[in-house]
């Protein structure tokens, strides 16, 4: 019987140190993780490997419930599937342990509250964006590169005079941001044709 921990951060800039320290202190024999994945997406490589690793009698431990997932339906389905396989679930921050009746009840209450809070945030965000649009404000962050910078980058890549990494560094952005920006330009051009 193993106590296996799972940690997740939404962006690669975030640190998992707090989670992994807490999981080690909770006696986890092994810790699997996902970096740069949203909690709304349950198709994560680390989570997939974790679910294949867990066996009857094992315990899955997370630092906080939302590290496993944010969707009430998917979260409850996952924990129910684990329990059917004879695998217990623990969340350290919420003092949740599905090996007890009270723990199973608390899981349902906490998951419902988390989903309710997320819905409220979403509603407020949409209302704020609608109000900003009505005032004529531009919504969203500034573009990473100007149209001229994008043209220069595309030309440099086509000529082979610079690498993606060098161009990204020159403009103070991540290489993935450069590639995503150029791909979005391609998509807009395809749609316009």
C-alpha positions in Angstrom: 0.0 0.0 0.0 1.5 3.3 -1.2 0.7 6.9 -0.4 1.2 8.7 -3.7 1.2 12.4 -4.0 0.1 14.6 -6.9 1.0 18.2 -7.5 0.0 20.7 -10.2 0.7 24.2 -11.2 -1.1 26.1 -14.0 2.0 27.8 -15.5 5.6 26.8 -15.7 6.5 30.1 -13.9 4.8 28.9 -10.7 6.7 26.8 -8.2 5.5 23.4 -6.8 7.8 23.6 -3.8 5.1 24.3 -1.3 3.0 21.4 -2.6 5.8 18.9 -2.8 7.1 19.8 0.7 3.6 19.3 2.2 3.2 16.0 0.3 6.6 14.7 1.5 5.7 15.7 5.1 2.4 13.8 4.7 4.5 10.6 4.0 4.0 10.3 0.3 6.2 7.5 -1.1 6.2 9.0 -4.6 5.0 12.4 -6.1 3.8 12.8 -9.6 3.1 16.2 -11.1 1.9 18.3 -14.0 3.4 21.7 -14.8 1.6 24.2 -17.0 -1.8 22.5 -17.1 -5.1 23.9 -16.1 -7.2 22.2 -13.4 -10.1 22.3 -15.8 -8.3 19.8 -18.1 -8.3 16.3 -16.7 -6.2 15.0 -19.6 -2.8 15.7 -18.1 0.3 13.5 -18.6 1.2 13.3 -14.9 -2.3 12.7 -13.8 -2.7 9.9 -16.4 0.5 8.2 -15.2 -0.7 8.6 -11.6 -4.0 7.0 -12.3 -2.2 4.1 -14.1 0.2 3.7 -11.1 -2.4 3.6 -8.3 -3.4 0.1 -7.0 -6.0 -1.2 -4.6 -5.1 -0.1 -1.1 -3.1 2.9 -2.2 -3.9 6.5 -1.2 -3.8 9.5 -3.5 -2.8 12.6 -1.6 -3.0 16.2 -2.9 -2.0 19.4 -1.2 -5.3 21.1 -2.0 -8.5 19.8 -3.8 -8.2 22.3 -6.7 -4.7 20.8 -7.5 -6.5 17.7 -8.7 -9.2 19.5 -10.6 -11.6 22.3 -10.8 -14.7 20.8 -12.4 -17.1 19.5 -9.8 -18.5 16.8 -12.1 -15.0 15.5 -13.2 -13.6 15.7 -9.7 -16.4 13.7 -8.1 -16.3 11.2 -10.9 -12.5 10.7 -10.5 -12.8 10.3 -6.7 -15.7 7.9 -7.1 -13.7 5.9 -9.7 -10.8 5.8 -7.2 -13.0 4.6 -4.4 -14.5 1.9 -6.6 -10.9 0.7 -7.3 -10.2 0.5 -3.6 -8.1 3.7 -3.6 -8.5 6.3 -0.9 -8.2 10.1 -1.5 -6.8 12.7 0.9 -6.5 16.5 0.5 -4.2 18.0 3.1 -5.4 21.6 3.2 -9.1 20.7 3.6 -8.3 17.8 6.0 -10.3 15.6 3.7 -10.0 11.8 3.8 -12.4 9.6 1.8 -11.8 6.6 4.0 -14.3 8.1 6.4 -18.0 8.9 5.8 -17.5 12.5 7.1 -14.6 12.8 4.6 -16.8 11.7 1.7 -19.5 14.2 2.7 -17.0 17.0 3.1 -15.6 16.3 -0.4 -19.0 16.9 -1.9 -19.6 20.1 0.0 -16.1 21.5 -0.8 -16.3 20.6 -4.4 -19.7 22.3 -4.7 -18.4 25.4 -3.0 -15.4 25.6 -5.3 -17.6 25.2 -8.4 -20.0 27.9 -7.1 -17.1 30.3 -6.4 -15.7 29.7 -9.9 -19.1 30.4 -11.4 -19.3 33.7 -9.5 -15.8 34.8 -10.6 -16.7 33.9 -14.2 -20.0 35.9 -14.0 -18.2 38.9 -12.5 -15.5 38.7 -15.2 -18.0 38.6 -18.0 -20.0 41.5 -16.5 -16.8 43.6 -16.1 -15.7 42.8 -19.7 -19.2 43.8 -21.0 -19.1 47.1 -19.1 -15.6 47.8 -20.4 -16.6 47.1 -24.0 -19.7 49.4 -23.6 -17.2 52.1 -22.5 -15.2 51.4 -25.7 -12.2 49.9 -23.8 -10.0 47.3 -25.5 -10.3 43.9 -23.8 -7.3 41.6 -23.2 -3.6 42.1 -22.9 -1.5 44.1 -25.3 -0.2 42.1 -28.3 3.2 40.6 -27.6 4.6 42.0 -30.9 3.7 44.8 -33.3 2.7 43.9 -36.8 6.2 45.2 -38.0 8.0 43.0 -35.4 6.0 40.0 -36.6 6.9 40.7 -40.2 10.6 41.0 -39.3 10.5 37.8 -37.3 8.7 35.9 -40.1 11.3 37.1 -42.6 14.3 36.2 -40.4 12.9 32.7 -39.8 12.2 32.2 -43.6 15.8 33.4 -44.4 17.3 31.4 -41.6 19.1 34.4 -40.3 17.9 34.0 -36.7 16.4 31.2 -34.6 13.1 31.3 -32.8 14.9 31.6 -29.5 17.1 34.5 -30.6 14.1 36.4 -32.0 12.0 35.8 -28.9 14.9 36.9 -26.7 15.3 40.1 -28.8 11.6 41.0 -28.2 11.6 39.9 -24.5 9.1 37.1 -25.0 9.1 33.3 -24.6 9.8 31.3 -27.8 6.3 29.7 -27.5 4.7 33.1 -27.4 6.5 34.0 -30.7 5.4 30.8 -32.3 1.8 31.2 -31.0 1.8 34.8 -32.3 3.0 33.8 -35.8 0.5 30.9 -35.9 -2.4 33.3 -35.0 -1.3 35.5 -37.9 -1.4 32.6 -40.2 -4.8 31.6 -39.0 -6.2 35.1 -39.4 -4.8 35.2 -43.0 -6.4 31.8 -43.8 -9.8 33.1 -42.4 -9.5 36.3 -44.4 -8.9 34.5 -47.7 
